[in-house]
Amino acid sequence: MTPQEIFDKVCVHLFTQRKPAMNDGGDCLYRGPDGTRCAVGALIPDDVYEERIEFKDVYGIREWLIEKKLFRFSDVGLLKELQDVHDCWPAGSALVPPESLATQLRDVAEDHDLDDSILTDELVGVVW
């Protein structure tokens, strides 16, 4: 997957899912309740996922991600920024203003010289 494909897939995922993948304690999870997934968890296929990666950030599982041939070392910075966008979702809240989320994702795109045109009014303008 290219960095642009990673970014696009995560944007669509976050706006489609509309809530964070968190446990009752507010811990972000790669795989959360009700089938939710965090920004990076959405990129990990079910047949590759292992429960042992939970409670670790992208830096803590980077060797695993590379070993599983999911990403390149050069993708880790982008993955971490996308993970941070998800992990900054207010604990216990299913609501984050869509434009706030879009602004954070546009900043990530700018940081990595990516095209943010996936963040259309149609995608972002969904009433939550």
N, C-alpha and C positions, 0 to 999 in steps of 0.2 A: 504494500500500500504506500502511495506517495504521501508526503506531508499534506498536500492539498486534499487528497482523498480522506485522510485521517480527520482533518478539520471539518470537511463537509459532512462526514458521517456522524461525528460527534454533535455538530450543530443540529442536524435533523433529529438525532436521538434525544437530545436534551429538550428540544421544543415539542417533540412528540410525547415523551414520557411525562413531562410537566411536573415532576417532583423528584426529589433526591432519593438516592439509594442509601438509606440510613436505618440503623437499628433503633430501638426505643431509647437507647442511651445517647443518641445523636452521633454515633460513630458512622463515618462514611464507609460504605462497603462496595466491593466490585460487583457482588451479587447481593441485593437487598430483598426485603420482604415484597411479596406480591409480584415477583419477577422483575423488580426494578434493577437497574444497573447504573453504575456511575459512568462518567465520561470515558474512562479507560476500560471499564468492564464491558461496555457496549462493543468494544473492539476485540474482545477475547471470545473466541468460539467456545460453545459449550463443551465440545469434545476435548478441549485443551485446558479449560479452567480447572484449577485445583484450590480447594478451600484453604490451603496453607498460605496463600498469598494475601488473605484478608488481614486487615489492620496494619498493612505496610503501604507506604506510598510508592510511587513509581520508582524512585531511586532505590528503594528497598527490594524491589523485584526486577530491577533492570536486567540482571544476568539471566533470570528465568525467562523474561520476555524475549531476550536475544536467543537463548538456548532453544526456545520453542519456535524460533524463526518467525515470530509475530512482527517484530520491529527491528530496525537498525539502531545502533548506538546513537547515531545522529538524530533519531526521532525522540529521544528521551526528554529533551528540554521542552518540546512541543507537548508531549504527553503530560508532563508535570504541570504546565500552565493550564491545560484543559482540565486536568484533575483538580487544580486549585479553583477553577471557576465552579465546578460542581461542589467541591468541599466547602466553599464559602456560603453555600445555601444556608439560610438560617435554620438551625436545629429545630425540629418539630414543626416546621412550616412547609406546607405544600405549595405556597404561593411566593413567587419572586416575580416582580414586574417584568414582563417580557422584554421591554425596552432596556431594562437594567442588564438582563442576561445578554441581550444582543450587544450592548455596549462593551461588556466584558469580553465577549467573543470577538468583536471587531478589534479590540486591543491586542488580543492574541494573534489574530491574522496579521496585524501590522507588525508586531514583534518578529514574526516569522516570514514576512514578505509573501503572505498568502492572499488570495482573492477572497473577499468576504461576500461576494454576490449571492451566495447561498442564503444569506440572511435577508430574504425578500420580505416585503410587507405581508405577503401571504403566509409565510412561515412565522414571522415574528408577531404579526397582528392577530394571532389566535387569542380569543378571549378566554382567559383562564377562570 
